[in-house]
Amino acid sequence: MDGGIGMIGTKPVYNAIMGCDLLLMVGTDYPYSNFLPSKGTVIQIDERPQVLGRRAPTVLGVTGSARPTLKLLLDEVASKTNTYFWDRVTEERQKWDEMLDSRPTSREARIASIRRRWPGGQRSRQARCDIRFRHGSQHALVRQLDPAKWSAADYRFLQQRAVGTALAQANGIQALDRSRQVIALCGDGGFNMLMGEFLTAVHHKLPIKVVIYNNSAFGLITLEAESVGLPPFREGIEFPNPDFAALARACGGHGLLPVNR
């Protein structure tokens, strides 16, 4: 099953979590209880006893490491032949993918569409190793936390996925293999904090592609505050941004602005 749960999740995965007979939480203290079932059977395995049952009511909480606990559990589980649940989740995911593929591609339709969601789908279609075009070359896509929320429903993540320090990780991946296409999805806050890494890319001639989502704020902090009912401290998370395209050119790279600003 492909996809995530929570603010960066997809509808098929949410339905699967809410509709499953048994949810096994292994080594996770998942913080967003609204995306976990309030009814049903939940088993949680964690080395930290204090987190058992903290996010969702559990019928069984096991204190232990994941690997040995899962081995003991699997030894007691019989194989099943009924694939109804798996088939239902797979069908919902296929419909989700068809919805993404049906989004407009012409310039006129793009301008009329929701601007925030269009760039992700378009860049996903243009990226090498896109599953719809079946390119054979490898491709790495690294992203930061807030852009991950914006792009999770639009991109087909095929291989490496990372969060938090996209620009630095993109340089590292590109330095290891210059034949790969590396795309870094950066929030403006994360890019500003790691701006020196862009100079590193130019200096070492690393052909990374950097996409900056500009909302003039540390957006993830805003979302996390709102998720627990706290008013965000605007003075600490909002800031003015430079012209990122001009900045890229000043550093010796290429800088482009979106066509439909």
C-alpha positions in Angstrom: 0.0 0.0 0.0 1.5 3.3 -1.1 0.8 6.6 0.6 1.0 8.2 4.0 -1.4 9.0 6.8 -2.1 12.3 8.5 -1.6 15.8 7.1 0.6 14.4 4.3 -1.6 11.4 3.7 -4.0 10.3 1.0 -7.7 9.4 1.2 -7.2 5.6 0.4 -4.7 5.2 3.3 -7.0 7.1 5.7 -9.9 4.8 4.8 -7.7 1.8 5.2 -6.6 2.8 8.7 -10.2 3.6 9.8 -11.6 0.4 8.2 -9.1 -2.2 9.1 -9.9 -5.0 11.6 -6.5 -4.7 13.3 -4.0 -1.8 13.3 -0.5 -2.7 14.4 1.5 0.3 15.5 5.2 -0.6 15.7 7.7 1.7 17.3 5.6 4.8 16.6 4.2 7.5 18.9 2.2 9.0 16.1 1.1 12.5 17.3 -2.1 13.1 15.3 -4.8 11.1 17.0 -7.5 12.3 14.6 -6.0 10.1 12.0 -6.1 7.0 14.2 -9.1 4.8 14.8 -11.1 5.5 18.0 -12.8 2.1 17.7 -11.5 -1.2 16.6 -8.5 -3.3 17.5 -5.2 -1.6 18.0 -2.0 -3.3 19.1 1.0 -1.2 19.9 4.7 -2.3 20.2 7.3 0.1 21.6 10.3 0.1 23.8 8.9 3.1 25.7 6.0 1.9 27.9 4.9 5.4 28.6 3.7 5.8 25.0 1.5 2.7 24.8 -2.1 3.7 24.4 -1.3 7.4 24.4 -2.6 8.2 20.9 -5.3 5.6 20.4 -7.0 3.1 22.7 -5.2 -0.3 22.5 -6.4 -3.8 23.3 -2.8 -4.8 23.8 0.4 -2.8 24.5 3.7 -4.6 24.2 6.9 -3.3 25.7 9.8 -4.5 23.5 12.0 -4.0 20.5 10.3 -4.3 17.1 12.4 -7.1 15.5 12.2 -9.8 18.2 8.6 -8.9 19.1 7.4 -9.1 15.4 9.2 -12.4 15.0 7.4 -13.9 18.0 4.1 -12.5 16.7 4.6 -13.8 13.1 5.3 -17.3 14.5 1.8 -17.3 16.0 -0.1 -15.9 13.0 -1.6 -18.2 10.4 -1.6 -17.3 6.7 -4.8 -15.8 5.3 -6.3 -16.4 1.9 -9.1 -13.7 2.0 -7.9 -10.7 0.0 -11.1 -8.6 0.2 -9.6 -5.8 2.3 -6.4 -5.6 0.2 -8.4 -5.6 -3.0 -10.6 -2.8 -1.7 -7.6 -0.6 -0.7 -5.9 -1.3 -4.0 -9.0 -0.2 -5.9 -9.2 3.0 -4.0 -5.6 3.8 -4.6 -6.0 3.1 -8.3 -8.9 5.6 -8.4 -6.8 8.1 -6.5 -4.0 7.8 -9.1 -6.6 8.1 -11.9 -7.8 11.3 -10.3 -4.2 12.7 -10.3 -3.7 11.7 -13.9 -6.9 13.4 -14.9 -5.7 16.8 -13.8 -5.4 19.4 -16.6 -2.2 19.7 -18.5 -2.9 22.6 -21.0 -1.7 26.0 -20.1 -5.2 27.5 -20.1 -6.5 24.7 -17.9 -3.5 25.1 -15.5 -4.2 28.8 -15.0 -7.8 28.0 -14.3 -6.9 25.3 -11.8 -5.9 25.6 -8.2 -2.5 27.2 -8.3 -1.1 25.6 -5.1 -1.7 22.1 -6.3 -0.7 22.4 -10.0 3.1 22.7 -9.7 3.5 19.4 -7.9 1.6 17.3 -10.4 3.3 19.0 -13.4 6.8 18.5 -12.0 6.0 14.9 -11.2 5.0 14.4 -14.8 8.2 16.1 -16.0 10.5 14.2 -13.7 12.6 11.4 -15.0 11.6 7.9 -13.9 8.0 9.0 -13.9 5.9 5.8 -13.7 3.6 6.9 -16.4 6.4 7.3 -18.9 8.4 4.3 -17.6 11.8 6.0 -18.1 14.6 3.7 -17.0 16.9 6.2 -15.4 17.1 6.6 -11.6 15.7 9.7 -9.9 15.8 11.0 -6.4 13.3 13.4 -4.9 14.0 14.9 -1.5 11.6 17.1 0.3 11.1 19.1 3.5 8.3 18.7 5.9 5.9 21.5 4.9 6.3 21.1 1.1 5.7 17.4 1.8 2.2 18.3 2.9 1.6 20.2 -0.3 3.1 17.7 -2.6 2.1 14.3 -1.1 -1.0 14.0 -3.2 0.6 15.2 -6.4 3.9 13.4 -6.7 4.6 9.7 -7.5 7.4 9.0 -5.1 9.2 6.1 -6.6 12.5 5.8 -4.7 14.3 7.9 -2.0 12.2 10.2 0.2 13.4 12.4 2.9 12.3 15.4 4.9 13.7 18.4 6.8 17.1 19.1 5.1 16.2 18.6 1.4 18.8 21.0 0.0 21.8 19.4 1.8 20.6 15.9 1.1 20.1 16.7 -2.6 23.8 17.8 -2.8 24.9 14.6 -1.1 22.9 12.4 -3.5 24.0 14.3 -6.5 27.7 14.2 -5.4 27.5 10.4 -5.1 25.9 10.0 -8.6 26.0 12.8 -11.0 24.0 10.8 -13.6 20.9 10.9 -11.5 18.2 13.6 -11.6 17.9 15.1 -8.2 15.0 17.4 -7.3 14.8 19.2 -3.9 11.4 20.5 -2.8 12.2 23.2 -0.3 10.1 25.4 1.9 11.3 29.0 2.0 12.1 28.7 5.7 14.2 25.5 5.2 15.9 27.0 2.1 16.8 30.2 4.0 18.4 28.2 6.8 20.4 26.1 4.4 21.0 28.7 1.7 24.8 28.2 1.8 24.2 24.7 0.3 23.1 26.3 -2.9 26.5 27.9 -3.2 28.0 24.5 -2.5 26.0 23.1 -5.4 27.2 25.8 -7.8 30.8 25.6 -6.6 31.0 21.8 -7.2 28.8 22.0 -10.3 26.1 19.7 -8.9 23.1 19.9 -11.3 20.4 19.7 -8.7 17.0 21.2 -9.3 15.5 23.2 -6.4 11.8 24.0 -6.1 11.0 26.6 -3.5 7.5 26.9 -2.0 7.2 30.5 -0.9 4.8 31.3 1.9 7.1 33.7 3.8 6.8 31.7 7.0 8.0 28.5 8.8 4.8 26.8 7.7 5.2 23.6 9.6 5.4 25.4 12.9 2.1 27.1 12.2 0.4 23.8 11.4 1.8 22.1 14.5 0.6 24.9 16.7 -2.9 24.9 15.2 -3.1 21.1 15.4 -2.9 21.3 19.3 -5.1 24.4 19.5 -2.4 27.0 20.1 -2.3 30.3 18.3 1.0 30.5 16.3 3.5 33.1 17.3 3.5 35.1 14.0 6.4 37.4 14.9 8.6 34.4 15.2 7.6 32.4 12.2 6.9 35.0 9.5 9.6 36.7 7.5 10.3 38.6 4.3 11.9 36.7 1.5 14.4 37.7 -1.2 13.8 37.2 -4.9 14.9 33.6 -5.0 15.3 33.5 -8.8 17.6 36.6 -8.7 19.5 35.0 -5.8 20.1 31.8 -7.7 21.5 33.8 -10.7 23.6 35.9 -8.3 25.1 32.7 -7.0 26.0 31.5 -10.5 23.0 29.2 -11.0 19.8 29.4 -13.0 16.8 31.1 -11.5 13.2 30.9 -12.9 9.9 32.2 -11.6 6.6 30.3 -12.0 4.8 31.1 -15.2 1.4 31.6 -13.5 2.2 33.6 -10.4 
